[in-house]
């Protein structure tokens, strides 16, 4: 009888741990296609009017520019924070456009913009934007750190499927089904890359292991859809 109870307890424990692991790996929708729920403007502000839901996409309407960003726009971040994750989304950029997808973003009065804290997958019209002349500033790149190889980006106005996977210190980018960036984070090589980049002047950049996902307002029309994330 005691053996039966013991075996039952073991089975129950295994079953509960298995279910817990499965639940942790479920996809979480970051955009319902109808509202901006789950997002806010960086700095813990309400999302601006320039970020619009249009035909099932979350888009930045850059028709009212204010400097290098958009009036009523600004960078937006998820309400939720993530550690190890698998992010999947689709994006398309306007002609000559620029944007970006950042991760491990920290929200604090100490930082004026999310890109001072979290690494970025570049979103760009490679054929039209001047940033494309810099080899680590092209679409799919780990911005200013590692070039995307091969280059699989589609022309401006066409949808691209992007994936960012961060797991146990390993970072992988996919663009349109192809692995384009793979590196380790938080080690000596990672620190050397940051020290040789434009981010060296921002203390803490690239050191955080938990944070928000951000979409960048770089003053150009950009569209995002089918955004989801899985905790790993």
KESE-662893 format. One line per 8 residues: number of its first residue (from 0); their letters; for each residue z negated, x negated, y negated of N, C-alpha, C. Coordinates in Angstrom, 1 decimal, padded with zeros to 4 digits. Layout:
REM KESE-662893
NUM	A	Z:X:Y:Z:X:Y:Z:X:Y  ... $
END
This chain:
REM KESE-662893
0	XXXXXXXX	000.0:-000.8:001.2:000.0:000.0:000.0:000.0:-000.9:-001.3  -000.9:-001.9:-001.2:-000.9:-002.8:-002.4:000.4:-003.5:-002.6  001.0:-003.9:-001.5:002.3:-004.6:-001.6:003.4:-003.7:-002.2  003.3:-002.4:-001.8:004.3:-001.4:-002.4:004.1:-001.3:-003.9  002.8:-001.2:-004.3:002.6:-001.1:-005.7:003.0:-002.3:-006.5  002.8:-003.5:-005.9:003.2:-004.8:-006.5:004.7:-004.8:-006.6  005.4:-004.5:-005.6:006.9:-004.5:-005.6:007.4:-003.5:-006.7  006.7:-002.3:-006.7:007.1:-001.3:-007.7:007.0:-001.9:-009.1 $
8	XXXXXXXX	005.9:-002.6:-009.4:005.6:-003.2:-010.7:006.6:-004.2:-011.1  007.0:-005.1:-010.0:008.0:-006.1:-010.3:009.3:-005.5:-010.6  009.7:-004.4:-009.8:011.0:-003.8:-010.1:011.0:-003.1:-011.4  009.9:-002.5:-011.8:009.8:-001.8:-013.1:010.0:-002.8:-014.2  009.3:-004.0:-014.1:009.4:-005.0:-015.1:010.8:-005.6:-015.3  011.5:-005.8:-014.1:012.9:-006.3:-014.2:013.8:-005.3:-014.8  013.6:-004.0:-014.4:014.4:-002.9:-015.0:014.3:-002.8:-016.5  013.0:-002.9:-016.9:012.7:-002.7:-018.4:013.3:-003.9:-019.2 $
16	XXXXXXXX	013.1:-005.1:-018.6:013.7:-006.3:-019.3:015.2:-006.2:-019.4  015.8:-005.8:-018.3:017.3:-005.6:-018.2:017.7:-004.6:-019.3  017.1:-003.5:-019.3:017.4:-002.5:-020.3:017.2:-002.9:-021.7  016.1:-003.7:-021.9:015.9:-004.2:-023.3:017.0:-005.2:-023.7  017.4:-006.0:-022.8:018.5:-007.0:-023.1:019.8:-006.2:-023.4  020.1:-005.2:-022.6:021.3:-004.4:-022.8:021.3:-003.7:-024.1  020.1:-003.2:-024.5:020.0:-002.5:-025.8:020.2:-003.4:-026.9  019.7:-004.6:-026.8:019.8:-005.6:-027.8:021.3:-006.0:-028.1 $
24	XXXXXXXX	022.1:-005.8:-027.0:023.5:-006.3:-027.1:024.4:-005.2:-027.5  023.9:-004.0:-027.9:024.8:-002.9:-028.3:025.4:-003.2:-029.7  026.6:-002.7:-029.9:027.3:-002.9:-031.2:026.6:-002.0:-032.2  026.4:-002.5:-033.4:025.9:-001.8:-034.5:027.0:-001.6:-035.5  027.3:-000.4:-035.9:028.3:-000.1:-036.9:027.8:-000.5:-038.3  028.6:-001.3:-039.0:028.2:-001.6:-040.4:028.9:-000.8:-041.4  029.8:000.1:-041.0:030.6:001.0:-041.9:031.0:002.2:-041.2  030.6:003.4:-041.7:030.9:004.6:-041.0:032.3:005.2:-041.4 $
32	XXXXXXXX	033.0:004.5:-042.3:034.3:005.0:-042.7:034.3:006.1:-043.7  033.1:006.5:-044.1:033.0:007.6:-045.0:032.1:007.3:-046.3  031.1:006.4:-046.1:030.2:006.1:-047.1:029.9:004.6:-047.2  029.2:004.2:-048.2:028.8:002.8:-048.3:027.4:002.6:-047.8  026.9:003.6:-047.0:025.6:003.5:-046.4:025.4:002.1:-045.6  024.3:001.5:-045.8:024.0:000.3:-045.1:024.3:-001.0:-045.9  024.8:-000.8:-047.1:025.2:-001.9:-048.0:024.6:-001.7:-049.4  024.3:-002.8:-050.1:023.9:-002.7:-051.5:024.4:-004.0:-052.2 $
40	XXXXXXXX	024.4:-003.9:-053.5:024.9:-005.1:-054.3:023.8:-006.2:-054.2  024.3:-007.4:-054.1:023.4:-008.6:-054.0:022.5:-008.6:-055.2  021.2:-008.9:-054.9:020.2:-008.8:-055.9:019.4:-007.5:-055.8  019.6:-006.8:-054.6:018.8:-005.6:-054.3:019.1:-004.5:-055.3  020.4:-004.4:-055.7:020.9:-003.4:-056.6:021.7:-002.3:-055.9  021.9:-001.1:-056.5:022.8:-000.1:-055.8:024.2:-000.6:-055.9  024.9:-000.2:-054.9:026.3:-000.7:-054.8:027.1:-000.1:-055.9  028.0:-000.9:-056.5:028.8:-000.5:-057.7:029.9:000.4:-057.4 $
48	XXXXXXXX	030.4:001.0:-058.5:031.5:002.0:-058.3:032.8:001.4:-057.9  033.0:000.1:-058.2:034.3:-000.5:-057.8:034.5:-000.7:-056.3  033.4:-000.6:-055.6:033.4:-000.6:-054.1:033.6:000.8:-053.7  034.8:001.1:-053.1:035.1:002.5:-052.8:035.5:002.7:-051.3  035.2:003.9:-050.8:035.7:004.3:-049.5:037.0:004.9:-049.7  038.1:004.3:-049.0:039.4:004.8:-049.2:040.2:004.8:-047.9  040.5:006.0:-047.4:041.2:006.1:-046.2:040.6:005.4:-045.0  039.3:005.5:-044.9:038.6:004.9:-043.8:038.3:003.4:-044.0 $
56	XXXXXXXX	038.5:002.9:-045.2:038.3:001.5:-045.4:037.2:001.4:-046.6  036.6:000.2:-046.6:035.7:-000.1:-047.7:036.5:-001.1:-048.5  036.8:-000.7:-049.7:037.7:-001.6:-050.5:037.1:-001.9:-051.9  037.5:-003.0:-052.4:037.1:-003.4:-053.8:038.3:-003.1:-054.7  038.1:-002.2:-055.7:039.1:-001.9:-056.6:038.9:-002.8:-057.8  039.9:-003.8:-057.9:039.8:-004.8:-059.0:040.5:-004.5:-060.2  040.8:-003.3:-060.5:041.6:-002.9:-061.6:040.9:-003.1:-063.0  039.5:-003.3:-062.9:038.8:-003.4:-064.1:038.0:-004.8:-064.0 $
64	XXXXXXXX	038.7:-005.9:-064.2:038.1:-007.2:-064.0:037.2:-007.5:-065.2  036.1:-008.2:-064.9:035.2:-008.7:-065.9:034.8:-010.1:-065.6  035.6:-011.1:-066.2:035.5:-012.5:-065.8:036.2:-012.7:-064.5  035.5:-013.4:-063.6:036.2:-013.7:-062.3:035.8:-012.7:-061.3  034.9:-011.7:-061.7:034.6:-010.6:-060.8:035.0:-009.3:-061.4  034.5:-008.2:-060.8:035.0:-006.9:-061.2:033.8:-006.1:-061.8  034.1:-005.4:-062.9:033.1:-004.5:-063.5:032.7:-003.4:-062.5  031.5:-003.2:-062.2:031.0:-002.3:-061.2:031.2:-002.8:-059.7 $
72	XXXXXXXX	031.5:-004.1:-059.6:031.7:-004.6:-058.3:030.6:-005.5:-057.9  030.8:-006.8:-057.8:029.8:-007.7:-057.4:029.8:-007.9:-055.9  029.2:-009.0:-055.4:029.1:-009.2:-054.0:028.2:-008.2:-053.4  028.5:-007.7:-052.2:027.6:-006.7:-051.5:027.1:-007.3:-050.2  025.9:-006.9:-049.8:025.3:-007.4:-048.6:024.8:-006.2:-047.7  024.6:-006.5:-046.4:024.0:-005.5:-045.5:022.6:-005.3:-045.8  022.1:-004.1:-045.6:020.7:-003.8:-045.7:019.9:-004.6:-044.6  020.5:-004.7:-043.4:019.9:-005.4:-042.3:020.1:-006.9:-042.3 $
80	XXXXXXXX	019.2:-007.6:-041.7:019.3:-009.1:-041.5:019.6:-009.3:-040.0  020.2:-010.5:-039.8:020.6:-010.8:-038.4:020.3:-012.3:-038.1  020.0:-012.6:-036.9:019.8:-014.0:-036.4:021.1:-014.3:-035.6  021.0:-014.6:-034.3:022.2:-014.8:-033.5:023.0:-013.4:-033.5  024.3:-013.5:-033.7:025.1:-012.3:-033.8:026.5:-012.6:-033.4  027.2:-011.4:-033.2:028.7:-011.4:-033.0:029.2:-010.4:-034.0  029.9:-010.8:-035.1:030.4:-009.9:-036.1:031.9:-009.7:-035.9  032.3:-008.5:-036.0:033.8:-008.2:-035.8:034.2:-007.2:-036.9 $
88	XXXXXXXX	035.3:-007.5:-037.6:035.8:-006.6:-038.6:037.3:-006.9:-038.8  037.9:-006.0:-039.6:039.3:-006.2:-040.0:039.3:-006.3:-041.5  040.2:-007.2:-042.0:040.4:-007.3:-043.5:041.8:-007.4:-043.8  042.2:-007.0:-045.1:043.5:-007.3:-045.6:043.2:-007.6:-047.1  044.1:-008.5:-047.6:043.9:-008.9:-049.0:045.2:-008.6:-049.8  045.0:-008.4:-051.1:046.1:-008.1:-052.0:046.9:-009.4:-052.2  048.1:-009.3:-052.8:048.9:-010.4:-053.1:048.2:-011.3:-054.1  048.1:-012.6:-053.7:047.4:-013.6:-054.5:045.9:-013.5:-054.5 $
96	XXXXXXXX	045.4:-012.7:-053.6:044.0:-012.3:-053.6:043.1:-013.3:-052.9  041.8:-013.1:-053.2:040.7:-014.0:-052.6:039.5:-013.2:-052.4  038.8:-013.4:-051.3:037.5:-012.8:-051.0:036.9:-013.6:-049.9  035.8:-013.1:-049.3:035.2:-013.9:-048.3:034.1:-013.1:-047.5  033.8:-013.6:-046.3:032.7:-013.0:-045.5:031.7:-014.0:-045.3  030.5:-013.7:-045.8:029.4:-014.7:-045.7:028.3:-014.2:-044.7  027.5:-015.1:-044.2:026.5:-014.8:-043.3:025.3:-015.7:-043.5  024.1:-015.2:-042.9:022.8:-015.9:-043.2:022.5:-016.0:-044.7 $
104	XXXXXXXX	023.0:-014.9:-045.4:022.7:-014.9:-046.8:021.3:-014.5:-047.1  020.7:-015.2:-048.1:019.3:-015.0:-048.5:019.4:-014.2:-049.9  018.6:-013.2:-050.0:018.5:-012.4:-051.2:017.2:-012.7:-051.9  017.3:-013.4:-053.1:016.1:-013.9:-053.8:016.5:-014.1:-055.2  015.5:-014.0:-056.1:015.7:-014.2:-057.5:016.1:-015.7:-057.8  015.8:-016.5:-056.8:016.1:-017.9:-056.9:017.6:-018.2:-056.8  018.4:-017.2:-056.3:019.8:-017.4:-056.1:020.6:-016.4:-056.9  021.6:-016.8:-057.6:022.4:-015.9:-058.4:023.5:-015.3:-057.6 $
112	XXXXXXXX	024.0:-016.0:-056.6:025.1:-015.4:-055.8:024.8:-015.8:-054.3  025.3:-014.9:-053.4:025.1:-015.2:-051.9:025.7:-016.4:-051.4  026.8:-016.9:-052.0:027.5:-018.1:-051.6:026.7:-019.4:-051.8  025.6:-019.2:-052.6:024.7:-020.4:-052.7:023.8:-020.6:-051.6  023.8:-019.6:-050.6:022.9:-019.7:-049.5:023.5:-019.6:-048.2  024.6:-018.8:-048.0:025.2:-018.6:-046.7:026.6:-019.1:-046.6  027.0:-019.7:-045.4:028.4:-020.1:-045.2:029.3:-018.9:-045.2  030.6:-019.3:-045.3:031.6:-018.2:-045.5:032.9:-018.4:-044.6 $
120	XXXXXXXX	033.4:-017.4:-044.1:034.8:-017.4:-043.6:035.7:-016.9:-044.7  036.6:-017.8:-045.1:037.5:-017.5:-046.2:038.5:-016.3:-045.9  038.7:-015.5:-046.9:039.6:-014.4:-046.9:040.6:-014.7:-048.1  041.9:-014.9:-047.8:042.8:-015.4:-048.8:044.2:-015.0:-048.5  045.0:-014.9:-049.6:046.5:-014.9:-049.4:046.9:-016.3:-049.5  047.2:-016.9:-048.4:047.5:-018.3:-048.3:048.8:-018.6:-049.1  049.7:-017.7:-049.2:051.0:-017.9:-049.8:051.0:-017.8:-051.3  050.0:-017.1:-051.8:050.0:-016.8:-053.3:048.8:-017.4:-054.0 $
128	XXXXXXXX	047.7:-017.6:-053.4:046.5:-018.0:-054.2:046.4:-019.5:-054.3  046.1:-020.1:-055.4:046.0:-021.5:-055.6:045.0:-022.2:-054.7  043.9:-021.5:-054.3:042.9:-022.1:-053.4:043.5:-022.6:-052.1  044.7:-022.0:-051.7:045.3:-022.4:-050.5:045.8:-023.8:-050.5  045.9:-024.5:-051.7:046.3:-025.9:-051.7:045.2:-026.8:-051.2  044.0:-026.3:-051.1:042.9:-027.1:-050.6:042.7:-026.8:-049.1  042.7:-027.8:-048.3:042.8:-027.6:-046.8:041.6:-026.8:-046.2  040.5:-026.9:-046.8:039.3:-026.1:-046.3:039.1:-024.8:-047.1 $
136	XXXXXXXX	040.0:-024.4:-047.8:039.9:-023.2:-048.6:040.9:-022.1:-048.2  041.5:-022.3:-047.1:042.5:-021.3:-046.6:041.9:-020.2:-045.7  042.7:-019.2:-045.5:042.2:-018.0:-044.7:041.7:-018.5:-043.4  040.5:-018.0:-043.0:040.0:-018.3:-041.7:039.1:-019.6:-041.6  039.2:-020.4:-042.7:038.4:-021.6:-042.8:036.9:-021.3:-042.9  036.1:-022.2:-042.4:034.7:-022.2:-042.8:034.7:-022.9:-044.1  034.6:-022.1:-045.1:035.0:-022.4:-046.5:034.3:-023.8:-047.0  035.2:-024.7:-047.4:034.9:-026.0:-047.9:034.2:-026.9:-046.9 $
144	XXXXXXXX	034.2:-026.5:-045.6:033.6:-027.3:-044.6:034.6:-027.7:-043.5  035.2:-026.7:-042.9:036.1:-026.9:-041.7:037.4:-026.1:-041.8  038.5:-026.7:-041.6:039.8:-026.0:-041.7:040.0:-025.2:-040.4  040.6:-024.0:-040.5:041.0:-023.2:-039.4:042.2:-023.8:-038.7  042.1:-024.0:-037.4:043.2:-024.5:-036.6:043.3:-023.8:-035.2  044.4:-023.1:-034.9:045.6:-023.0:-035.7:045.4:-022.0:-036.8  046.4:-021.9:-037.7:046.4:-020.9:-038.7:047.1:-019.6:-038.2  046.3:-018.6:-038.2:046.8:-017.3:-037.5:046.9:-016.2:-038.5 $
152	XXXXXXXX	046.6:-016.4:-039.8:046.5:-015.3:-040.8:047.8:-014.6:-041.0  047.7:-013.4:-041.3:048.9:-012.6:-041.5:049.2:-012.5:-043.1  050.3:-012.1:-043.5:050.6:-012.1:-044.9:049.8:-011.1:-045.7  049.7:-011.2:-047.0:049.0:-010.3:-047.8:049.4:-008.9:-047.6  048.5:-007.9:-047.5:048.8:-006.5:-047.3:048.8:-006.2:-045.8  048.6:-007.1:-044.9:048.5:-006.8:-043.5:047.1:-007.1:-043.0  046.7:-006.3:-042.0:045.4:-006.4:-041.4:045.2:-007.6:-040.5  044.0:-008.2:-040.7:043.6:-009.3:-039.8:042.3:-009.0:-039.1 $
160	XXXXXXXX	042.2:-009.3:-037.9:041.0:-009.1:-037.1:040.2:-010.4:-037.1  039.0:-010.4:-037.7:038.2:-011.5:-037.8:036.9:-011.4:-036.9  036.4:-012.5:-036.3:035.2:-012.5:-035.6:034.4:-013.7:-035.9  033.1:-013.5:-036.2:032.2:-014.7:-036.4:031.1:-014.5:-035.3  030.9:-015.6:-034.6:029.9:-015.6:-033.5:028.9:-016.8:-033.8  027.7:-016.5:-033.9:026.6:-017.5:-034.1:025.6:-017.3:-033.0  025.5:-018.3:-032.1:024.6:-018.2:-031.0:024.0:-019.5:-030.6  022.7:-019.6:-030.8:021.9:-020.8:-030.4:022.5:-022.1:-031.1 $
168	XXXXXXXX	022.8:-021.9:-032.4:023.2:-023.1:-033.2:024.7:-023.4:-033.0  025.4:-022.6:-032.3:026.9:-022.8:-032.1:027.6:-021.7:-032.9  028.6:-022.1:-033.7:029.3:-021.2:-034.6:030.8:-021.2:-034.2  031.3:-020.0:-034.0:032.7:-019.9:-033.7:033.4:-018.8:-034.5  034.6:-019.1:-035.0:035.4:-018.2:-035.8:036.6:-017.8:-034.9  037.0:-016.6:-034.9:038.3:-016.1:-034.3:039.0:-015.4:-035.4  040.3:-015.6:-035.5:041.2:-014.8:-036.4:042.4:-014.3:-035.6  042.5:-013.0:-035.5:043.7:-012.4:-034.8:043.7:-012.9:-033.4 $
176	XXXXXXXX	042.6:-012.9:-032.8:042.5:-013.2:-031.3:042.5:-014.7:-030.9  042.6:-015.6:-031.9:042.6:-017.0:-031.6:041.4:-017.7:-032.2  040.8:-018.6:-031.4:039.7:-019.4:-031.9:040.2:-020.4:-032.9  039.7:-020.3:-034.1:040.2:-021.2:-035.2:039.2:-022.2:-035.7  037.9:-021.9:-035.5:036.8:-022.9:-035.9:035.7:-022.8:-034.9  035.2:-024.0:-034.5:034.1:-024.1:-033.6:033.3:-025.3:-034.0  032.0:-025.1:-034.2:031.1:-026.2:-034.6:029.7:-025.9:-034.3  028.8:-026.9:-034.3:027.4:-026.7:-034.2:026.8:-026.7:-035.6 $
184	XXXXXXXX	025.7:-026.0:-035.7:025.0:-025.9:-037.0:023.7:-026.6:-036.9  023.2:-026.9:-038.1:021.8:-027.4:-038.3:021.5:-028.7:-037.6  022.5:-029.5:-037.3:022.3:-030.8:-036.7:022.8:-031.8:-037.8  022.8:-033.1:-037.4:023.1:-034.2:-038.3:024.6:-034.1:-038.8  025.5:-033.7:-038.0:026.9:-033.6:-038.4:027.0:-032.4:-039.4  026.3:-031.3:-039.1:026.4:-030.2:-040.0:025.8:-030.6:-041.4  024.7:-031.3:-041.4:024.2:-031.7:-042.7:025.1:-032.7:-043.5  025.8:-033.5:-042.7:026.8:-034.4:-043.4:027.9:-033.6:-044.0 $
192	XXXXXXXX	028.4:-032.6:-043.3:029.5:-031.8:-043.9:029.0:-031.1:-045.2  027.8:-030.6:-045.2:027.3:-029.9:-046.4:027.2:-031.0:-047.5  026.7:-032.1:-047.2:026.5:-033.2:-048.2:027.8:-033.6:-048.8  028.9:-033.5:-048.1:030.2:-033.9:-048.6:031.0:-032.7:-049.2  030.3:-031.6:-049.3:031.0:-030.4:-049.8:030.5:-030.0:-051.2  031.0:-028.9:-051.8:030.6:-028.4:-053.1:029.2:-027.8:-053.0  028.7:-027.5:-051.8:027.5:-026.8:-051.6:026.3:-027.8:-051.6  026.5:-029.1:-051.8:025.4:-030.1:-051.7:024.5:-029.8:-052.9 $
200	XXXXXXXX	024.9:-029.2:-054.0:024.1:-029.0:-055.1:023.1:-027.7:-055.0  023.3:-027.0:-053.9:022.5:-025.8:-053.6:021.4:-026.1:-052.5  020.2:-026.4:-052.9:019.2:-026.6:-051.9:019.0:-025.5:-050.9  019.0:-025.8:-049.7:018.8:-024.7:-048.7:020.1:-024.2:-048.1  021.2:-024.4:-048.8:022.5:-023.8:-048.3:022.7:-024.3:-046.8  023.1:-023.3:-046.0:023.4:-023.6:-044.6:022.3:-024.0:-043.7  021.0:-023.8:-044.2:019.9:-024.1:-043.4:019.2:-022.9:-042.8  019.6:-021.7:-043.3:018.9:-020.5:-042.8:019.5:-020.0:-041.5 $
208	XXXXXXXX	018.6:-019.5:-040.7:018.9:-019.0:-039.3:018.8:-017.5:-039.2  018.5:-016.9:-040.3:018.5:-015.4:-040.3:018.9:-015.0:-041.7  019.6:-013.9:-041.8:020.0:-013.4:-043.1:021.0:-012.3:-043.1  021.5:-011.9:-044.2:022.4:-010.8:-044.4:023.9:-011.2:-044.3  024.7:-010.2:-044.0:026.2:-010.4:-044.0:026.6:-009.9:-045.4  027.5:-010.7:-046.0:028.0:-010.4:-047.4:029.5:-010.3:-047.5  030.0:-009.4:-048.3:031.4:-009.4:-048.7:031.6:-009.7:-050.1  032.5:-010.6:-050.4:032.6:-011.2:-051.7:033.5:-010.4:-052.7 $
216	XXXXXXXX	033.1:-010.3:-053.9:033.9:-009.8:-055.0:034.4:-011.1:-055.7  035.7:-011.4:-055.5:036.3:-012.6:-056.2:037.3:-012.1:-057.2  037.2:-010.8:-057.6:038.1:-010.3:-058.7:039.4:-009.8:-058.2  039.6:-009.6:-056.9:040.9:-009.2:-056.3:040.7:-008.0:-055.4  041.7:-007.1:-055.3:041.7:-006.0:-054.4:041.5:-006.6:-052.9  040.6:-006.0:-052.2:040.5:-006.4:-050.8:040.0:-005.2:-050.0  040.3:-005.1:-048.7:040.0:-003.9:-047.9:039.3:-004.5:-046.6  038.3:-003.7:-046.2:037.6:-004.0:-044.9:037.5:-002.7:-044.1 $
224	XXXXXXXX	037.5:-002.8:-042.8:037.3:-001.7:-041.9:036.9:-002.1:-040.5  036.5:-001.1:-039.7:036.0:-001.3:-038.3:035.0:-002.5:-038.3  034.0:-002.4:-039.1:033.0:-003.5:-039.2:031.9:-003.1:-038.2  031.6:-004.1:-037.3:030.5:-003.9:-036.4:029.9:-005.2:-036.1  028.6:-005.2:-035.6:027.9:-006.4:-035.2:027.1:-006.2:-034.0  026.9:-007.2:-033.3:026.1:-007.2:-032.1:025.0:-008.3:-032.1  023.8:-008.0:-031.9:022.7:-009.0:-031.9:022.8:-009.7:-030.5  022.7:-011.0:-030.5:022.8:-011.8:-029.3:021.5:-012.4:-028.9 $
END
